[in-house]
Amino acid sequence: MKTVLPKRILALLASAALASVPAFAQDLAQYPAPFIADGAFDGIIVVGEKAKTSDVVGAIELAASLQAAAIKTTAIGVPLTAVDKGVKIDRTGYRFGAALFMGQVQDTPLDAADLPGLLADGTFDEDEGATSNKVGYDQQIVLSNASGRNVVTQDDDDAPTFGGYIYFPRNTMVYNYTLDFDEDVSFDNTSSTTINDDFETAKLTILGKDYTITDAESVSTSNSAIGKLTFLAGETTRWLIQDEPLTREIAGAKHTFVLADVNENEDKCGISVDGTVQWIDIGQTRTVGGLQIGVTDAIVVHSAGKDTDVCEVNLGATELVLEDGQEVRINGVDLDGSEVDIESTGDALRSISIWYDMEDDFYLPEGGQRWIEPIFDSFAFLYQGPTKEPAEVMTVAASGDAATLTFLNNDKKEVTIEWAKNDSNVIVLGSGSAADERIYLEGQACPFTAVSDCEGARFLRVTSGGEAHLLEILDFDTTDDTIKLKDETYGSTSEDDFDDTATTAQAVDLSSGAGSITLTLTNSSGGAGGTLNRLNFTDISGATYAETSLNDEGGVHLNTSHYGSGAGGAAELIAFSYLEESDDGYGGVVFQFNLSFDSTDDDIDIEAPIATTGMFLANGDKNSVEDDEHKWYVTAWTTSVFHDDEDKDSATIYYFDNYRYAEFFVGEAEAKLSTTGAQTTEVQKISVGTAMLDKDVADWKAQNTIAVGGPCANTVAAAALDNPAPCTSGFVEGEGMITLVANDGKYALVVAGYTALDTRKTTKVLSNYKDYASALKGTSVKVLGSTLADVSVAPA
């Protein structure tokens, strides 16, 4: 069997990043590490017994700067994703949960309040032709309530790896964009010429980009309403002046544009692009030097001595044709899945709307991926994935004749439940078939000849607070009439009175916080007469479900009815069920695991989970195209089960503290996502006793040590520097020295100078280490300067 790591789900399990601190690289660039570790001071600061005042002052300054760095930062809550130029699709009380469509969550149109850079209100201001208009307009985007669905799935063709996706089915509306004028835009509808004259060269800002109308046409010769509008847009729109070069960067490359000439009819321009000249009619585009160039206006200007014609051009132009009832046409190509609606009657234009449907099924994967709408290339859908939530992991494992369930109880103590297959191929609860190997549930009984036969038997105790304890009977003392039990979950033992001849219910107190249980000795029929040969767990007064570490409303349930009062078993056994908690209409799913005898391999199989209340949204989806041996089962809460469908020897349950909803955004095409999270900071005080005299340090290598003062004044500094002789060896007047010495995982830092002033300059540098960060490198540096105000750092 190949080992499979479910990467996409495991990446979501941690509630906070697990940061590993890299090993200290014996480099001053890492300071204040290792003397500050996990936000706390780790070490001692040492001055000589006969140190000068300057050394003591320097040590105080160092301690003050280290105290400022001794801050522990702790993440609180769960990290959330934000977008810089967009809006999150989310609604209080109606989050973008599993199986919902984006339009169900965003049930009102997106407008300027949501996307000010894209959907800003504008003014259509033109005085072309016979009429003039100055009319405001607004823009909005309506998201589909039948597309853009939050799913967890796997699809061989479009979603090859199991995970979270936003799903857009083919031939279903994705969005509707509308530009709506505040009042009618009027035009002269006398003829096709007058209609075009009123709109040609007028401008609109659509989804943050400037478009110039180059042609306007009526619906037909008998219907003068606007039926078709042609626009030009470019990465750069500029007026070119004849013979004056313009250099612009387009699509990452620099290009030079020159207006060569404008013809006398003012209806075409000669444009040079990087030396290649092309004549382009107004309202048309041409490809010149690999770039689309459009011309929207031209004016002939005859100046004294020369022509200074001007031409308005769109550099890197796009021609956009919007025709009522037709697909959008971009640079002569119809865009499948689009449809245009131009609302116009008589001599008035009221609005422009565009619908877009996906041509094929499309799955937008998690991980900050984006889909950019193909019409205007202006906005995008971005999907970070399900929200991050703390998660717990429960494992079901089978090997040969044994199976286990392992989980953390609501006190975060590990509980392991066992099953075993006996020689009759019956699966029972416990490590074996013998009475003392079984695990018993409330209402079940341990059979015995002598009550001591039940020593070693275990039973599952679930307190009224849902806390699971697995208890083992260690000893029956029939002489002293006592019983001793061990709480395997908590490691404690309890002893209480117990009469092995009494037929009345006997309460046994437990010292591990599990309360008390009631045990009753009965005959084989459950009565009081005759031979007593059954130890009944008659009353444990607990909850039905054993709560797990993150689930305080449901949890693990072992149902006595599946085992029988005699602690029986079966060749196929309903081993346990799991209940989610619920919130905002999510959760509450109950699913069960069955264990079965596999006659082919003569072992226990773990069957796929079965939803008995509610349903799995992902029900047996493959892990990936390459791996169909492992299957996923996921609820709307996003509780996830990863099951080995091939060998049936493992299942892993991932349960999240809260239901997770999609972090899905609509933003500008270049919008960026970032992860944010709240933090708390705590100043961790440097303990009293960390400042020491050299004579009081028994072993300077036993901890991290900062020694202030040179070998002549500080014996610890001398030892760290291998006791130089004379003690001034290596020191130069006017210079200080900072030297890092490694000692079996601990470090000593010597901060000293030749003179008292030199030491003060050196401690000043280290106390203000951030100001000298670029120079603090390697294991040793020297500090230069004639005064405290004139300090610099150089390599040693």
N, C-alpha and C positions, 0 to 999 in steps of 0.2 A: 504493500500500500504506500502510495506516495504521501509525503507530508505536505499539508496545505496550510498556508497562513492567510486567513481572511483579512487582507490588508485594509480594505475600504471600511470595514466595520471597526476593526481594532484601532484605526486611527481616530475614531470618535469616542473611545471609551474613557479616556482620561478626563477628569474634571478640571485639571490644571496641568500645565506642562511640567514634566519631570526634568529638572535641570541638573546636569552633572557638572561639577566644577572641574575644569581641566587641571591636570597636575601642574604645580608651580614650576615654571621653566627656568628657575634660577636666574631671573631677569628682573632688574629694577623696574622695567616697564610694567610689571604686574603689581607694584606697590600701590595700595597698602596690603595686598595679599603677600604672604600668608598670615600676616599679623592680624588681619581682619578676615574671618571666615564665617560664612553664613550670617553676616551682619553683626558679629560679636568679636571683641578683641581676644586674641589667642596668643598669649606670650607674657613676657615680663620686660620692664624697662629698667636698666641698670646704670647707676652712676657710681663713681669711685667713692670710697669712704672719705677720702680727703679731696674730693672734687672741688674745683673752683666754682664760684657762684654762677659763672657763665654756663658751665655744664648743667647745673641744676635748672637754670632758667630754660636752657635748650630742651631738657627732658620734659619740663612742664609744657612747653609749646608743642612738642611732639605728642604728648598725651592728649592735649586739647584737640589737635587735628585728628588723631585716631578716634577720639570720642565722637567727633562730628561724622566720621565715616562708619561708626558702629550702629548702623540702622538696618533693621530687618524689614523687608518688604514681603507682605503676604497677599496673595490674590484672594479676593472674596467674590462669591457669586460665580457665575459661569461667564466665559468670554463671549462677546457678541460681535457680529460683523457690522461694519458701517460702510457707506459708500460716499465718495466725495462729491460726485455730480449726479445724484440720482435720488431715488426714493425707495424705501423698503416696502414691499407688499405685505402689509400686516395690519391687523385691526384688533383693538382691544376687545376681548371676549369672542373673537373669531379669527384666531391665528391661522396661518397657512399650514394646517395640519395635513396628515396623510390622506390621500385620495381626493383632496379638494382641488378645485380649479382656481386659477389666479383671479378670474373675474368674480368668483364667489366671495373672495376676500376683499379685493378692491372693487366694491360694488358701485362706486361712483367714478365718473371719468377723471383721469389725470389731467391737470391743467397747470396754469402758471404758478399756482401756489405749491404744487408738487415738484415741478421741473422748470424753474424759472429760466434756465439757460436754453431750454428747448421749446417750451410752450409759452413764451412771453407774449403778452398782448402786443399788437402792432397797429400801424396806421397805413392804409393804402392811400397814397398821396400821389395823384397824377393829374396833369393838365394837358394830356395829349389829345389830338383830334378835336371834335366838336364839343365834347363835354369835359368837365373836370370833376374829380372826386377827392374827398378827404374823409375817409370812412375808417373807423376803428374796426379791429377784428380780434377774435380770440381763437385759441387752438386747444384741442383736447384729444386725448387718446382713450378709447374704451377698450379694456381688456376682455377677452372672451371668457364666458363662463362654461365653455365646452371644450376648451383647449388650455394648454399650460397646466397640466395636472401634476401634483406632487406624488411621485410614485417611488417605490423601491422594487427593482425588477432586474431581469436579465433577458436580453434578446440577442439571439445569435447574429443577426444582421446589423442592428442599430445600437445595441447596448451590450457589448460582448462580455463585460465584467459586471457581476452583481453589485448593485449599489443604489444610491439615491439619484434620481433624475427628475427633471421637469419634462413631461411628455406632451408633445404636440402632434396629434393625429393628422393624417393627410386629409385634404379636402374639408377642413374645418377652420372657421375663421379664427385667426390669432389675435388680430386687433383691428380697430377702425380708427383712422385719423380723420379729423374734421377741422377745417378752417372756416369759421363762421363770421360773416360780416355783421357789424352792429346794425347796419341799415343797408338798403339796396345800393349796390354799385351801378350807377346808370351809364348807359352808352347809347350812341346813335346807331340804331338798327336799320337805317335806311337801306344800306347795302353791305355786302361783305367787305368792301373797302372801308366804309365809315366805321364798321365794327372794329376792324383791325387797327385803324388809325387811332381809335380811342384807347387801345390797350398796348400797342407796340411800344417797347422800351420802358413800360411801367414796371415797378419792382414790388416784390413781396418777400418777406422773410418767413421761410417755412422751416420749422424745426431747427432754428438756429442758423440757417444758411440763407444767403441772399440769392434770389432768383429773379431774372429779368424776362419779362414776357416778350417773345419775339414774333408771336403770331396768335391771333384769335379768330375763330371761325364759328359761324352759326351752325345750328343743328342741321338745317337743310335750307333750300331756297324758299321753302314755304313756312319755315319756322325760324324766326330770327333770334331765338334764344341762343345763348352761348352753349356750344356743344363740344368745343375743342380748344384747349390752350396749350401752347408750346412755350417752354421755358429754357433758358440757358443758365447754368450755374457753373462756377469754377472755384478751384482752390484759392485763386486770387483774381479779383476783378479790378482792373486799372484802366485809366485813360493813358494811352501812349501818345507821346508827342513826337512828331516826325524827326527822325535822325537822333533821338536821345535814347541811348540804350537803358534798359531796365533789367536788372539781375534779380532773380527770385529762386528760392529753393522749393522745388515741388517733388513730392514723393522721395525725399532724401537726396535729390541731385540738383545742382545749380544749373540754371539755364539763363541765357541772355536773349532778350526780346527787343526788336527794333521795328518801329513803324517806318516802312519804306515810302509809302504814299497812300493817298486816298483819291479815288477817281472823281472826276468832276460831277458825276451824278450823286455823289455821296451815298452810294449803296454797296461799296466794297472797299476793303482795305488790303494793302500788300503788307504782310507780316513776315519778318525774318525771325526764325527761331534757331539760334546757334549757327547762323550763317545760311540757313535754308529758307528761301522766300516762297510764300504761298499766298495767292489772292483769295480772299474769303468774303462771300456776300454777307450783308447784315442779316442776322437771324439764322445763320448757318454755322456749322462746325466743320473743321478739317483737321486731319492728323498731320502734324508737322514735326519732324524730328522725334516721332514717337509720342508726342503730346497732343491731346485734344485742345484745339484753340477755337473759341467762339467769338463772333463779332456781334455786338448789340447796338452800336451807334457809330456814326462817322460824320465828321465836319471838316470841310475844306476851309483853310485859313490862308489867305495870301498876305504875307507880311512884306514889308519893304525889303527888297533884295533877295527874299527866299520864301519858300512855302513852309508853314509850320502847322500842317494838318494835324488833327487829333482823331483818335479812334478808341472807342471803349471795347475792351476785350476781356474775355473770360479765359484765364490761363489754366490749363488742365480742365477744360470745360466738359460739362455733361449736358446733353440735350434731353429734356424731359417732356414727354407728350402725354397730356391728360385729356382723354376723350370720353365723354359720357357713355357709360354702359360698356366700356371696353377695358382691356388690360392696360396697365401702365406701359409705356414704351420708353426705354432708356437707350439712347444712342442707337436708335433704329431697331432694337430688339424688344419684343414683347415679353413682359415678366409674368410667367405663369403663376396663377394663384391670386393675382391682383385684380381689382375692379374699381372703376372710377364712377363717382356720381357727382355731376355738376348741377346744382340747383339754380336754374335760371329760367325766367319767363319774360316774354316781351323784350323790354329794354333794360332788364335788371338782372344782376348777378348777385346771388344770396350766399352761397356756400360751395365749398369743394370738399368732397369726402373720398377717402380711399379705404378699401377693405383689403386685407391680405390673408390668404389661406396657405398653409404649408402644402407644397406639392407632394411631398412624401412624408411618411412618419419620421419624426425627429425627436431624439432624446438628448436634452441638454444635461451633461453630467455635472456632478458636484465638483468642488475643488476650485471655485472661482472662475469657472469657464463662462464664456459669453457667446451669445448669438446676436449678430448685428443685423438689423432689418435691412433688406436689400433694395428698398426703393429710394430712400433719401440718404441711406448710409449715415444716419444721424443718431439713432438711439439703439440701445442694446438691452437684452435680458441677461442678467448675471446671476449665477447660482453658486452660492458658497457651499450649500449642503444643509443637512439637518442641524439644528442648534446643538451646541455641545452641552452635555449634561453628565454629572457624575454617574458612573455605571458600576454595577456589580456583576461578577461572573460566577455562574453556577455550572458545575460540570457533572455529566453523567458518563460513566465509563464502564466498559465490560471487558473482561478477559477470562476466557475459559469458562469455569463454572461460577464465576463471581461477577457482581456488578455493584457500583456505588453511585450515590448522589452526594455531592459535597457543596455546601453553601455556608454563608455567614449568617448567623441569627441576628436579631435586631439589636444585640449588644456587641455585634461584630466579633463573635466567637465562632470558630469553625465547627460545623456539625457534619458528620459523615454517616449516612444511612447505607446499610449493606443488604444485598440479596445474594442468595446462593441457590444453585441447582443441585438437588439430591440425586441419589442413584436411580430414582424412579422418574427422573427428568421433570420433576416438579420444582418450580421456583418458589422459594420461601423468603420471608423477611428475616435477615440475620446472616451470620457467617457460616451457618450450617443447619442441619436438620434436627440435631439433638436439642433437648429442652434448654440446656444451658448455653446454646449457641444462638438462640433466637432473639429477635427484637420484637417486643410485644407492644400493642397499642391498647388504649383504654377499652375495657370490655373483654379483653382477651385473657387467657389463663395459661400459666406454665404448669404442665403435668409433672407429677413426681411420685416416687415411691417413698422416699424420705425428702423432707423439705429441703435438705441440703442439695438435692439434685438440681435445684433452681439457682444455685450459686453460679455466677457467670452470666446468667440471663440478663438481658438489657430491656429497657422499655423507654419509649419516647414520651417525655413529659413536655407539654406545651402549657405554659402558664396562662392565666387570664389576660396577661398583657401581650400574649403572642410570642413569648420568648421560649425557644426550643432548648431542651436539655436532654441528653442521652445518658440515662442512669443505668449503672450496673450493680447487681447484688453481689457484694463481696463475700458476705459471711452470714450464716444463721448460727447464733450461739444458743443452742437449746438448753444449755445448763443455766446461763444467766438470763435467758429469755430476751435476747437483743438481736437486732438486725443491723448490718453495716452496708452502706451503699456508697458507691463512688459516682460523682458527676463527671463523666468523661469529657464533657464540653468545657467545664470550668476547672477540672483537676482537683476538686475538693472531695472530702469524704464526710459522711454523716452517720451517726449511730443513734438508735432509738430503741425503746422497749418493743418487743414483739413476742407474743405467746404462740408457739407453734401448735398448741392444742385448742386454742380458742376458735370459735366459729362465728364470732361477731366481727364486724368490720373494724380494722385497726388503722389509725392514722399514723403515718410516719413523717416526721418533720425532716426537712432537708436544709442543710446549712449553706447551700450554694446560692440562695436567693430564689430557688425554685418552688418555695412554699412547702406544701405538704401533699402527700398522696394517701390514698386509702387502699389497703390490701386486705383481701378476705380469703380465708381458707374454706374450701367447700369440697363436697364429694364430686364424683364424676358427672353428676346431674346438676351441679350447681347448688345443691342443698346442704343442710347442716348435719344430716344424719349419716350414720355409717362411717366408712373409711374416708378420711380427708386426704385427697390426692391432687388437688388443684390449687394453685395460688393465683387468685383473680385480681387483676388490676381494675377494681370496680369503680373507682372514682378518682379522677385527677383534677377535676374542676378547672379545666383549661379552655383555651380558645380552639376553634376548629382549625385555623390556619397557623402554621409556624411562620411568623413574619421573618422576612429576610432583612439584610442590613439597610436596604433603601426602600423597602416596601412595608409601610405600616398600616396598610388596609387589606392586604391579602397575604400571599406567600405560598408555602408548600403545605400540601394536605395529603396525608395517608389515610384513606378511608377504610375503616374496619370492615365494611360490607364487602370490600374486595378481597379480604383475607379470611373472614369468618371468625367466629368467637374463639375457635380453637387454634388460631394462628396458622391457618392452613395456607395452601398455595395453589398454583395452577401452572400448566405448561405455557399458557399465555396469561400474563398477569397485568392488571392495571396497577402499575407500581406507585404512581403518585400523580397529583395534578397541581397546577400552579395558577393562582389568581392574581391578576394585575390590580392595582388600585385604579381609580378613575377620576377624571377632572375634565371640565369643559366638553363633556360628551365623548372623551377618548378613554381608552382603557376598559377594565371590567371583563376582559377576555379570560376565559378559563381554558387551559389546554392540558392534556394528560399525556403521560408517557407509558407505553406498554413494554414489558419485557417478555420475550418469548424464547422457547427452546428451539434451537436450530438443529434438526436431526442430521443435516448434512455435515456440519462441523462439530456436532455434539457440544455446543456451547450456548451461552446466552446472547441473544440479539437485542439491541435497543431499536425499537421501531420508531418511525417518524412520529412527531407529535401530532395530536389530533385536537382540534378546537371543538370543545363541547358546549361552550357558551360564547357567542360572537364568532369571529372568523379571522383567518389569516389573510392579509392583503397580498402578501407573497407566500404562496403555498407550494413549496417544493421547487423553487426556481434554482436553476443550476448556478454553481459558483462562477463559472466562466465558460466560454466556448470550449476551452481545452479541458476543463475539469467538470465533468458531469457526474462524478462520484459523490460530490458533496452538495447538499441542497440547503436552501435558506427558507425559513418560515418566519414571517414578520407580521406583527400586529399593527394596528393604527397607532398604538402607543410607541411603536418601534421597538418593543421587546423583540429580540431576534434570537432565533435558534439556528445553529450551524450543525447540521446532522450528516454523519458519514452514512450515506445511502448505500454504499458499496459493501463495506465490511460490517456495518451496523454495530460498531464497537465504541462509538463516542457521539456525544451531543453536548454542545456548549450553549448555555443560555445567557444572553446579555440583557440585563434589565436596567432601565434608566430611571433616575430619580424623578424626573418629570417627563411628560410626553414631549416629543421633539417636533418642532415645526420647521418649515423650510425657511432658510434665509435667502430670499429671492428678491432681486432688485430690478428696477427699470431705471436706466441712466443714460447719460450721453455715451456715445460710442467709445470714447476714451476714458470713461469713468473707472476709478480704481477702488478696490475693496481693501479694508483694513480691519484688523481684529482689535477690539478694545475690551478692557475688563477693569473693574474697580479693584483698588489695592488699599491696604492699610500699611502704615509705616510705624515702627516701634523702635525708639532709641534704646539700645541695650548698654546699660552703664558699665563702664570699666570697673572691675571689682577693686575694692580696697586691698592692698597687698601686692598689686602687680608692679609697683615701683619699689625697687630694692637697692641696697648697697651691695657692692661687689663682694664684700666679705661674708654676706649672708646667703650667697648663691652656692648651694651645695654642688650642683651639676648644671653648668650652663648649657650642656647639650641635650638636656632632658625636655626642653620646651623651646619654642621660638623665643629669641632674645634680641632686644635692641640695646646695644651698649653705647652710651654717650660719653665721649671723652676718649683720648688716645691711650695707648699702652702705658704711658708714664703715669697716668692718673687713674686708670681703670684696669684691674687685673683680669676681668672678664674680656675686655677688648684685647688685652695682651694675649690671652689664651686663644682667642678666636683668630688672631693674626699670627699664631705660632710663635709667640713670645719673641719678638724681634729684639736684637741687641746691636746697638743701643736701642732704647725704647723709642727714640725718635726716628729710627730707620724707616725710610719710605715716605716720611713727611717732609714737606718743604714750607718754609715760612711764607705766609701770604696765601696758602692754599689749604682747603679742607678736603676730606676724603669720605666717600660713602662706599662701603664694601660689603657685599653679600657673601656669606659663607654657608655652605650646605653641610648638614650633619645627620645622615641617616633619616631623612624625612623631616627633620627640623632645620631651622635656619637661624643664623645669627647675623645681625646687621650692625656694623660698626660705623658710628657717626662721629667723626673727630676731625680736629685740625691741629696745626703746629702750635698756634697760639690760642688764647681764649677767644679772641675775635674770630679766628679761623673756624673754631668749633661752632660759634654762634651763627656764622654765615652758613655753615653746613646744616645745622638743625633748622635754620630758616628755610632752606631749599626743601628739605624733606617735609616740613610742616605745611608748605605750600606746594605740595607735589604736583597738583593739577596745573599750576603755572609753568612748571618745568618738565611736563610730561614728555615733550618731544626730545629732551636731552637725557632723561633718565632711562638708559638702556644698558644692557649687559650686566655684569656682576660688579663693576666698579667704575665710579666717575670721580672727577675732581671738581671742587668748587673754587671759583676764582673771584677776585674783587678786593678792593682796598677798604671798603666800608660796607655796612649792612644795606646801604641803598644802592650799591653797585655790585651786584652778584650775578654770576653766570656759571653755567655748567658745561664741562668739556669731558671728552673721553679720557680715561686714566692712561 
